[in-house]
Amino acid sequence: ELIQEVAIRSGMSQADVENVLNHITDTVRDCLHNEESVTLVGFGTFRVQERVARQGYNPSAGRKMQIPAKKIVKFKPGKALEIK
């Protein structure tokens, strides 16, 4: 639906819009894999954050478990996404 809507608004073909969108998402993904933040002015910022290891609880096993540290992607919306 996003590709179709952008194609209608821009006058581009759906194939061209899909190609551009794929290149954008690939570029954002590559930057995040390199732990670089990506800012789309007015839209928001994507960044990588380290989540520390922590203690959790497995209800099916009924015991505590260790949840390992991992990296996650955080998104901070820009002013254009503010809902008033």
C-alpha positions as CSV (number, residue, x, y, z in Angstrom):
1,E,0.0,0.0,0.0
2,L,2.9,2.4,0.8
3,I,4.5,1.8,-2.6
4,Q,1.1,2.3,-4.4
5,E,0.4,5.6,-2.5
6,V,3.9,7.0,-3.2
7,A,3.6,6.1,-6.8
8,I,0.2,7.9,-7.1
9,R,1.5,11.0,-5.3
10,S,4.8,11.2,-7.1
11,G,3.7,10.1,-10.6
12,M,6.4,7.4,-10.6
13,S,5.8,3.8,-11.5
14,Q,5.3,1.4,-8.7
15,A,8.4,-0.6,-9.9
16,D,10.5,2.6,-9.6
17,V,9.1,3.5,-6.2
18,E,9.7,-0.1,-4.9
19,N,13.3,0.0,-6.2
20,V,14.0,3.4,-4.5
21,L,12.4,2.2,-1.2
22,N,14.5,-1.0,-1.3
23,H,17.7,1.0,-1.8
24,I,16.7,3.3,1.1
25,T,16.0,0.5,3.5
26,D,19.2,-1.3,2.5
27,T,21.2,1.8,3.1
28,V,19.6,2.4,6.5
29,R,20.2,-1.3,7.5
30,D,23.9,-1.1,6.4
31,C,24.4,2.1,8.4
32,L,22.8,0.5,11.5
33,H,25.0,-2.6,11.1
34,N,28.0,-0.3,11.2
35,E,26.5,1.3,14.4
36,E,26.0,4.6,12.6
37,S,22.8,6.6,13.4
38,V,20.6,7.6,10.5
39,T,18.6,10.8,10.6
40,L,15.8,11.5,8.1
41,V,15.3,15.3,8.7
42,G,11.8,15.9,9.9
43,F,10.9,12.2,10.1
44,G,13.2,10.8,12.8
45,T,16.4,9.2,13.8
46,F,17.3,5.5,13.9
47,R,20.2,4.5,16.2
48,V,21.7,1.3,17.7
49,Q,21.6,0.9,21.4
50,E,23.1,-1.9,23.6
51,R,20.7,-3.6,25.9
52,V,22.5,-5.0,29.0
53,A,22.2,-8.6,30.1
54,R,19.5,-9.1,32.8
55,Q,17.7,-11.6,34.9
56,G,14.3,-12.8,33.6
57,Y,11.6,-15.3,34.4
58,N,10.5,-18.2,32.3
59,P,6.8,-18.9,33.3
60,S,6.6,-22.2,31.4
61,A,9.7,-23.6,33.1
62,G,8.9,-21.8,36.4
63,R,12.4,-20.6,37.0
64,K,14.7,-17.6,36.6
65,M,16.8,-17.3,33.5
66,Q,19.6,-15.1,32.2
67,I,18.7,-12.9,29.2
68,P,21.8,-12.1,27.2
69,A,22.9,-8.6,26.2
70,K,22.1,-7.6,22.6
71,K,22.0,-4.6,20.3
72,I,18.6,-3.1,19.4
73,V,17.4,-0.4,17.0
74,K,15.8,2.7,18.6
75,F,13.7,5.2,16.7
76,K,13.1,8.8,17.9
77,P,10.4,10.5,15.8
78,G,11.0,13.9,14.4
79,K,8.7,16.9,14.5
80,A,6.9,15.9,11.3
81,L,5.5,12.9,13.1
82,E,4.1,14.7,16.1
83,I,0.4,14.1,16.5
84,K,-1.4,17.0,17.9
